[in-house]
Amino acid sequence: MVRYTALALVFVISSAPTAPAQETGPIGIAITEAPEMGGGVCFADNMDKAFACAREQCASEAGAEADCYRVRWCYPAGWSADLFVQNQDGFHSHDYLCGWTDRESLEAAIALKCDRERYPYLMECMAVRMWDNDGNAVELE
């Protein structure tokens, strides 16, 4: 009797409906740059696909994939931003923040990164692009 009950229990458990598979999981952000020539930003569910896309974008601006360097990969991408940063000597670059849970947290991180009291050598620091959790570009305020 115990054996039949155990078999019945195994059957019930194995045939119980399961939660549907998640159709889309988190995405990551890949960033490439060709210094002084261009760059690329792509979102994908894995690093290889995202960097291949970002390198292709970068090469379309820079002229050659060999000039495009991998700069950053974040997984999950979360809320992300591209910052333009320039010091008092004129040196400029882009810095990237990624993986933030919401816009408010990302904006707080940008404010900290661009705080001129904390970093008095900065002449300019501002977000130039921003993306939400789904990789959609969002308007800057």
N, C-alpha and C positions, 0 to 999 in steps of 0.2 A: 504494500500500500504506500509506504513512504517513497519507494522508487517511482511509482506512478505519479505521486504528488510532485516530486522533484522534477520529473520530466515535463509535467504540465506547467509547472512554474517556469522552467527554462523556455518552453514554447511561448508562453504569454509574454515574458520579458523580451525575447528575441523578436517577436512579431509586433511589439508595441510601436506606435508611430514615433519617429524621431524628429527632432527639430530640423527644418529645412537647412541645407547648407547655405552659408552666407555667400551671396552671389559676388559681392565685391568686398575685399578686405581693405586694410589700410594701404595707402600709397606712400611712396617715398619721393623725395625731391633730389634731383641730380643737377649740379651746377658746374658748367665748364667755362673757362675764360681763355681767350687769346689776348695777352696783354696789349693794350692800346689798339686792338683791332676788333674785338667783338666777344660774344659769349652766347651761351645757351642755357636754358632752364627747361627741364622736362620732369613730368610726374609719371610714375609707373609703379607696378606692384613688385618689381625687383630691380636691383641695381644695374644689371647689365643692360636691360631694355631702356632704363631711364638715361644712362650715360650714352648709349648709342644715339638716342634721340637728341640729347643735349649737344653731343659732338657734331651731329649733322647740322643743327641750328647754328652752332658756333662757326663751323666751316663755311656756311653760306655767307657769313659776314666777314670772316677772316681770310677765306680763300683756300685753306687747307686744314684737314683734321689734325695733322701733325703739330699745328700751332695751338691747338686747343687742349688745355690742361684740365684734368679733373680737379675741381676746387672743393666741392662739398657734396656729401651724401647724408641725408637725414631720413630715418625711417622709424616711425611714421613721420611724414612731412609736417603734420599739424599746420598751424598758422605760420607762415614764413614771410620774410621780408628781405629785400635787397637794399643795402644802405650805401650811399655814396659818402665817402669820408675823405677829407683833405686837411693836411696839416698846414701850419703857418709858413712852411718852406715851399709849399705848392705841390708836394707829393700827394697823389690821390690814388685811391683804390676803392674797391667794393668789398663790403663785408656782408655776410649773410647770417641771418638769424632764422632758425627753423625749429620745429618740434613743439611750438607753443600750443596750449590747449584752446585758447580763444583769442579774439582780437584784442581785448583789454590787456591780457598778459603780454602779448607781443608788443603792443604800444608802450607798456611800462618798460619792457626790455630795451626798446628803441630809445626811450627817454633816458634811461640809465647809460646806454652805450654812447649817446650823444651829449651827455651832461658836460658842459664846458667848464663848470667849476671843478669837476672831478678830473677832466682832461683839458686843461687850459691850452694845450698846444693845438687843439682842433680849430681850424678856421671855418670849416663847414662839415656838417654831418646831418644827413636826412635820409629818410626812406624814399626810394624812388619807385619801388614796386612792392606789391604785397599780394599774397595768395591765401585763400582760406583752406580749411581742412580737406576740401575736395580738389584742390589744385586750380581753383578758379581765380583769376585776377580780380582784385577788389579795388575800388576807388580809394585813393588816399584822401584824407581829410586835411 
